[in-house]
Structure formats: structure tokens, C-alpha cells
Amino acid sequence: MNKMVLAAVATMALAGCGTQMGDRIASGAAIGGGVGLAAGGVGVVPGAIVGAAVGAFTPPENVNLGDPVWDDE
């Protein structure tokens, strides 16, 4: 059960990332804040700051999840 929840959360988190810098900053801050909230209430702000920084400094070309599983050619 825990693996299914983790897979669903990871899929939702990665689906929320955009290709524009503003989108990546906002989604990174939201994901980081959510992780900080899950770890403990005090971690929300630091998590959001770290998530926004990672979103700002990671270009979309560096995130390669490979070929989709439905594209088996």
C-alpha cells in the first residue's frame, strides 16, 4: 500500500512541473512545502524555499524520465 501511495504522489508531483521558469518555481515551492508539512509543520517554509530554488535552477532538459511505458516501439 505504501508503495502505491508513494508512486501516486511522485507521479502527481512530477506532473505538476511545467516548462516555464515561473511554473517550475511555483510547483517546486508547492512540492517542497508539502514535503515540509508532511515531515513536520516547521519544515513548510524551508521546504518551500528549497523547492523553489530547485525549480528555478533546474532546466526542463535536465529532467529526463525516459521513454513512456506506452511507447514500446
C-alpha positions in Angstrom: 0.0 0.0 0.0 2.8 2.4 0.9 4.5 1.9 -2.5 1.3 2.7 -4.3 0.8 5.9 -2.3 4.5 6.9 -2.9 4.1 6.2 -6.7 0.9 8.2 -6.9 2.5 11.2 -5.0 5.6 11.1 -7.2 3.5 11.0 -10.3 1.4 13.9 -9.2 4.4 15.9 -8.2 6.2 15.4 -11.5 3.0 16.1 -13.5 2.7 19.5 -11.8 6.1 20.7 -13.1 6.0 23.0 -16.1 8.5 24.1 -18.7 8.4 27.8 -17.9 10.6 29.0 -15.1 7.7 30.6 -13.2 5.8 27.3 -13.4 8.8 25.3 -12.1 9.4 27.8 -9.3 5.7 27.7 -8.2 5.4 23.9 -8.4 8.8 23.4 -6.7 7.7 25.6 -3.8 4.4 23.8 -3.5 6.0 20.4 -3.6 8.7 21.4 -1.1 6.1 23.0 1.2 4.1 19.8 1.0 7.1 17.6 1.9 7.9 20.0 4.7 4.4 19.8 6.0 4.5 16.0 5.9 7.8 16.0 7.7 6.7 18.4 10.4 4.9 21.8 10.5 8.2 23.7 11.0 9.6 22.4 7.7 7.0 24.1 5.4 8.8 27.4 4.8 12.3 25.8 4.4 10.9 23.2 2.2 9.1 25.8 0.0 12.3 27.8 -0.3 14.4 24.8 -1.3 11.7 23.6 -3.7 11.5 27.0 -5.4 15.3 27.2 -5.7 15.5 23.7 -7.2 12.7 24.6 -9.6 14.4 27.9 -10.6 17.8 26.4 -11.2 16.8 23.1 -12.9 16.2 23.5 -16.6 13.5 21.2 -18.0 16.1 19.5 -20.3 17.7 18.0 -17.2 14.6 16.1 -16.1 14.5 13.0 -18.3 12.2 10.2 -17.1 12.9 8.1 -20.2 10.5 6.9 -22.8 6.9 6.5 -21.8 5.9 2.9 -20.9 3.1 3.1 -23.5 5.5 3.9 -26.3 7.1 0.5 -26.8 8.3 0.7 -30.4 
